[in-house]
Amino acid sequence: MILNINLKDKFFYYFFSIDFSKEIFNFLWIVFSILIVMLIVTIGVLVLVWLERKISAAIQQRIGPEYAGPLGIIQALADGIKLFIKEDIVPAQGDLWLFNIGPILVLIPVFLSYLVIPFEYNVILANFSIGVFFWIAVSSVVPLGLLMAGYGSNNKYSFLGGLRAAAQSISYEIPLALSVLSIALQLSNSLSTVDIVEAQSKYGILSWNLWRQPIGFMIFFIASLAECERLPFDLPEAEEELVAGYQTEYSGIKFAFFYLASYLNLLVSSLFVTIFYLGGWHFSIPFLSILKSFDWNLLNDGVSDVISIIIGIFITLIKSYLFLFISIMTRWTLPRIRIDQLLNLGWKFLLPIALGNLLLTTSFQLFLL
């Protein structure tokens, strides 16, 4: 993790004083950084599941989770433990290798996406110069896992769900990538996620890419819902048509992998919306922040660095969860569309508009030169 250099040096000097070599320290630092990010992500998913259940219950005038902890906050954890101890059933006539590899191939790329997500300027696991391309590349592996899971189940409903998932992901991945390229290559002149956020830092909320790329934002929003298989785009697991789609034959921990990957992907999408369009960890209102006017020199350097990092992470998560609230509201607002309507929307509507948006953005940039 690229954390504040002064803090890292202080930790290193402390461990060096107790006979730790630099190589061992760097290894421990990497392991510590990965564990911290995984902990934050896991807690974020648990909060997301709880929020979705509570918001859905409020929309439908229900109570929602109530008894598992205060206000039902550990209901998702209880569900995870239940799935972990349940029996793992494998279809007798299914392909064992494909059936077992499918859930893993769906989950791992989503976790890898968090490598290039900056929660704050100095809080990122890997600040690649091609971070945007890395995210697009690893996320394109997920449909292969879904297709393998559907084919390996030896079930016609699962196979149809896997085919739908692959077709849907390919259809909406192209418009999503084009909308991101309009920002990365034209407005920010960088494929680094940190540089994209820094390019939106000059004028606060007025410098957000949301105002410069409203068409790209709408394309990204629609395509991300389709990539996450959220309503109205949950055709791969439409229960009245395909029982549960590609995950029909799964149970126990393997079913939990699909469930976890779905919410991890939704959280990834909301974080990338924050990074690409909503200014990341920067304050939204310029020149009006009490926290910015505070004299940090009154505090110890290490304390001020930690407080600054915590504030940045908090702002990033607040923006992300506001976008998640919109996604949850969309689930209970719009009806499910048909598979032909889904493909027509992707290929005949979003793709031409995304290409036109990219060409228009490029033309404006060339004109300004």
C-alpha positions in Angstrom: 0.0 0.0 0.0 1.3 3.5 -0.9 0.7 5.0 2.5 2.1 8.3 3.8 5.9 8.1 3.5 6.6 9.7 6.9 4.4 7.2 8.6 6.0 4.3 6.8 9.5 5.5 7.7 8.5 5.9 11.4 7.2 2.3 11.4 10.4 1.1 9.7 12.7 2.9 12.2 10.7 1.3 15.0 11.0 -2.2 13.6 14.7 -1.6 12.6 15.4 -0.8 16.3 14.2 -4.3 17.2 16.4 -6.0 14.6 14.0 -6.3 11.7 15.6 -6.3 8.2 14.2 -4.0 5.5 13.1 -7.0 3.4 11.1 -8.5 6.2 9.5 -5.2 7.0 8.5 -4.6 3.4 6.9 -8.0 3.2 5.0 -7.5 6.5 3.9 -4.0 5.3 2.5 -5.5 2.1 0.6 -8.3 4.0 -0.6 -5.7 6.5 -1.9 -3.4 3.7 -3.7 -6.2 2.0 -5.4 -7.4 5.2 -6.5 -3.8 6.1 -8.0 -3.3 2.6 -9.8 -6.7 2.8 -11.1 -5.8 6.2 -12.4 -2.5 5.0 -14.0 -4.1 1.9 -15.6 -6.9 4.0 -17.1 -4.4 6.4 -18.3 -2.3 3.5 -20.1 -5.3 2.0 -21.7 -6.1 5.3 -22.9 -2.6 5.6 -24.1 -2.6 2.0 -26.2 -5.8 2.5 -27.7 -4.4 5.7 -28.5 -1.0 4.0 -30.1 -2.7 1.0 -32.3 -4.9 3.3 -33.4 -1.9 5.4 -34.0 0.4 2.5 -35.9 -2.3 0.6 -38.0 -3.0 3.7 -38.8 0.7 4.1 -39.8 1.0 0.4 -42.2 -2.0 0.9 -43.3 -0.8 4.3 -41.7 -3.7 6.2 -39.3 -3.9 9.1 -36.5 -5.8 7.6 -33.6 -7.3 9.7 -34.4 -6.7 13.3 -33.2 -9.5 15.7 -29.6 -10.3 14.6 -27.8 -7.7 16.6 -29.0 -4.1 17.1 -31.3 -3.2 14.3 -30.2 -6.4 12.5 -26.7 -5.1 11.7 -25.1 -8.6 11.9 -27.8 -10.4 9.8 -25.4 -10.6 6.8 -22.7 -12.1 9.0 -25.1 -14.6 10.3 -26.1 -15.5 6.8 -22.5 -16.0 5.8 -21.8 -18.3 8.8 -24.9 -20.3 7.9 -23.8 -20.7 4.3 -20.3 -21.7 5.4 -21.5 -24.6 7.5 -24.1 -25.9 5.0 -23.4 -29.0 2.9 -21.7 -28.5 -0.5 -23.6 -30.4 -3.1 -22.2 -31.3 -6.5 -24.4 -32.4 -9.4 -23.9 -36.1 -10.2 -23.7 -35.6 -14.0 -22.0 -32.2 -13.8 -18.4 -31.3 -14.8 -16.6 -31.2 -11.4 -13.7 -29.0 -12.5 -15.8 -26.3 -14.1 -18.3 -26.5 -11.3 -15.7 -25.8 -8.7 -13.6 -23.3 -10.6 -16.5 -21.1 -11.7 -17.2 -19.4 -8.3 -13.5 -18.8 -7.7 -13.1 -17.3 -11.2 -16.0 -14.9 -10.4 -14.7 -13.8 -7.0 -11.0 -13.3 -7.5 -11.1 -10.7 -10.3 -13.5 -8.6 -8.2 -11.0 -8.6 -5.3 -8.2 -7.7 -7.7 -10.1 -4.6 -8.8 -9.5 -3.1 -5.3 -5.8 -3.0 -6.1 -6.2 0.2 -8.1 -8.9 1.9 -6.0 -7.5 4.9 -4.1 -9.5 5.5 -0.9 -7.3 8.6 -0.3 -4.2 10.0 -2.1 -1.8 7.9 -0.1 -4.1 4.9 0.5 -3.9 2.6 -2.5 -2.5 -0.9 -2.9 -1.0 -0.4 -6.3 -0.9 3.0 -8.1 -0.5 1.6 -11.7 0.0 4.0 -14.5 -2.6 1.8 -16.4 -4.9 1.3 -13.4 -8.1 1.9 -15.5 -7.0 -0.7 -18.1 -6.1 -3.1 -15.3 -9.7 -2.8 -13.9 -11.3 -3.3 -17.3 -9.1 -6.3 -18.0 -9.6 -8.2 -14.8 -13.4 -7.5 -14.7 -13.7 -9.0 -18.2 -12.7 -12.4 -16.7 -15.9 -12.6 -14.6 -18.2 -13.7 -17.5 -15.9 -16.7 -18.1 -16.5 -17.9 -14.5 -20.3 -17.5 -14.9 -20.3 -19.4 -18.2 -18.2 -22.2 -16.6 -20.5 -22.4 -13.6 -23.6 -22.6 -15.9 -22.1 -25.2 -18.2 -20.5 -27.3 -15.4 -23.9 -27.6 -13.5 -25.4 -29.8 -16.2 -28.7 -27.9 -15.9 -30.5 -26.2 -18.7 -31.6 -23.3 -16.4 -28.0 -22.8 -15.2 -26.6 -23.0 -18.8 -29.1 -20.4 -20.1 -28.2 -18.2 -17.1 -24.5 -18.5 -17.9 -25.1 -17.7 -21.6 -27.2 -14.7 -20.6 -24.5 -13.5 -18.2 -21.8 -13.7 -20.8 -23.9 -11.9 -23.5 -24.9 -9.2 -21.1 -21.4 -8.6 -19.8 -19.9 -8.3 -23.2 -22.7 -6.1 -24.4 -22.3 -3.5 -21.6 -18.6 -3.7 -21.0 -17.8 -1.9 -24.3 -19.9 1.2 -23.6 -18.6 1.3 -20.1 -15.0 1.2 -21.3 -15.7 3.9 -23.9 -17.2 6.2 -21.2 -14.2 5.7 -19.0 -11.8 6.4 -21.8 -13.5 9.7 -22.4 -12.3 10.7 -19.0 -9.0 8.9 -18.7 -7.5 9.8 -22.1 -9.1 13.2 -22.8 -10.0 15.0 -19.6 -7.3 13.6 -17.2 -4.6 12.6 -19.7 -3.8 9.6 -17.5 -4.9 6.0 -16.9 -3.9 6.3 -13.2 -6.9 6.4 -10.9 -5.1 8.8 -8.5 -4.3 11.2 -11.4 -8.0 11.1 -12.5 -9.1 12.2 -9.0 -6.4 14.9 -8.7 -7.6 16.3 -12.0 -10.9 17.1 -10.3 -9.4 18.8 -7.3 -9.0 22.4 -8.4 -12.5 23.9 -8.0 -14.2 21.5 -5.7 -17.6 20.3 -6.8 -17.4 22.5 -9.9 -14.4 20.5 -11.3 -16.2 17.1 -11.0 -16.2 15.2 -14.3 -19.9 14.7 -13.7 -20.5 18.2 -15.2 -18.1 17.7 -18.1 -19.2 14.2 -18.9 -23.0 14.0 -18.1 -23.6 11.6 -21.0 -20.7 9.4 -20.0 -21.9 9.4 -16.4 -25.3 8.1 -17.5 -23.7 5.4 -19.7 -21.4 4.4 -16.9 -24.4 4.2 -14.4 -26.5 2.0 -16.7 -23.6 -0.2 -17.8 -22.4 -0.7 -14.2 -25.9 -1.8 -13.2 -25.9 -4.3 -16.1 -22.4 -5.5 -15.2 -23.5 -6.1 -11.6 -26.7 -7.9 -12.8 -28.9 -5.6 -10.8 -32.5 -4.9 -11.6 -33.7 -4.1 -14.2 -30.8 -6.1 -15.7 -30.9 -9.3 -13.6 -31.7 -11.5 -16.6 -29.0 -14.1 -15.8 -30.8 -15.1 -12.6 -34.4 -14.2 -13.4 -36.3 -16.4 -10.9 -39.5 -16.8 -12.8 -37.7 -17.9 -15.9 -34.5 -19.6 -14.8 -35.0 -20.5 -11.1 -31.7 -18.9 -10.1 -29.8 -18.9 -13.3 -26.2 -20.1 -13.3 -26.2 -20.5 -9.5 -29.2 -22.9 -9.4 -27.2 -26.0 -8.5 -24.9 -24.3 -6.0 -25.2 -24.4 -2.3 -23.1 -23.6 0.8 -19.9 -21.7 0.5 -19.8 -21.8 -3.3 -23.2 -20.1 -3.4 -21.9 -17.6 -0.9 -19.0 -16.8 -3.4 -21.5 -15.7 -6.0 -23.5 -13.7 -3.5 -20.3 -12.0 -2.2 -19.0 -11.3 -5.7 -22.2 -9.6 -6.6 -22.1 -7.1 -3.7 -18.3 -6.7 -4.1 -18.8 -5.8 -7.7 -21.5 -3.3 -6.8 -19.3 -1.7 -4.2 -16.4 -1.5 -6.8 -18.7 0.2 -9.3 -19.8 2.8 -6.7 -16.2 3.5 -5.8 -15.2 3.9 -9.4 -18.1 6.3 -9.9 -16.7 8.3 -7.0 -13.2 8.3 -8.6 -14.2 9.0 -12.1 -17.1 11.5 -11.7 -17.4 12.7 -8.1 -13.9 14.0 -7.2 -12.8 11.0 -5.0 -11.6 12.0 -1.5 -11.6 15.8 -2.1 -14.0 18.1 -0.3 -16.9 19.0 -2.5 -17.3 22.6 -1.5 -14.2 24.7 -2.2 -12.9 27.3 0.4 -15.7 26.5 2.9 -14.3 23.6 4.9 -13.7 24.1 8.6 -11.4 21.1 8.6 -9.2 22.6 6.0 -8.8 25.8 8.0 -7.8 23.9 11.1 -4.1 24.5 12.0 -2.8 20.9 11.7 0.7 22.1 12.9 -0.7 22.1 16.4 -0.8 18.3 16.3 2.0 15.8 16.0 3.0 15.1 12.4 1.9 11.4 12.7 -1.4 12.3 14.2 -2.2 15.0 11.6 -1.3 12.5 8.8 -3.6 9.8 10.2 -6.5 12.3 10.7 -6.1 13.6 7.1 -6.1 10.0 5.8 -9.2 9.1 7.8 -11.1 12.2 6.6 -10.2 11.3 3.0 -11.4 7.7 3.3 -14.6 8.9 5.0 -15.4 11.3 2.2 -14.8 8.6 -0.4 -17.1 6.1 1.3 -19.8 8.7 1.9 -19.9 9.5 -1.9 -19.9 5.8 -2.7 -22.8 4.9 -0.4 -24.8 7.8 -1.8 -24.4 6.2 -5.3 -25.3 2.8 -3.8 -28.5 4.3 -2.4 -29.5 5.3 -5.9 -28.8 1.8 -7.1 -30.9 0.3 -4.4 -33.8 2.7 -5.1 -33.5 1.7 -8.8 -34.0 -1.9 -7.9 -37.4 -1.3 -6.5 -38.4 1.4 -9.1 -37.9 -0.2 -12.5 -39.3 -3.5 -13.7 -37.1 -6.2 -15.3 -36.7 -5.9 -19.0 -36.7 -8.7 -21.6 -33.4 -10.2 -22.9 -34.0 -8.8 -26.4 -34.6 -5.3 -24.9 -31.4 -5.6 -22.8 -29.3 -6.5 -25.8 -30.9 -3.8 -28.0 -30.2 -1.2 -25.3 -26.6 -2.2 -25.1 -25.7 -2.6 -28.8 -28.2 -0.2 -30.6 -28.4 2.6 -28.0 -25.6 2.8 -25.5 -22.7 1.8 -27.8 -23.4 4.4 -30.5 -23.9 7.1 -27.8 -20.7 6.1 -26.1 -18.8 6.2 -29.3 -20.3 9.6 -30.2 -19.4 10.9 -26.7 -15.8 9.8 -27.0 -15.5 11.4 -30.5 -17.2 14.6 -29.3 -14.8 14.8 -26.2 -11.8 14.2 -28.5 -13.0 16.9 -30.9 -13.3 19.5 -28.1 -9.9 18.6 -26.7 -8.3 19.1 -30.2 -10.2 22.3 -30.7 -8.9 23.7 -27.4 -5.3 22.8 -28.4 
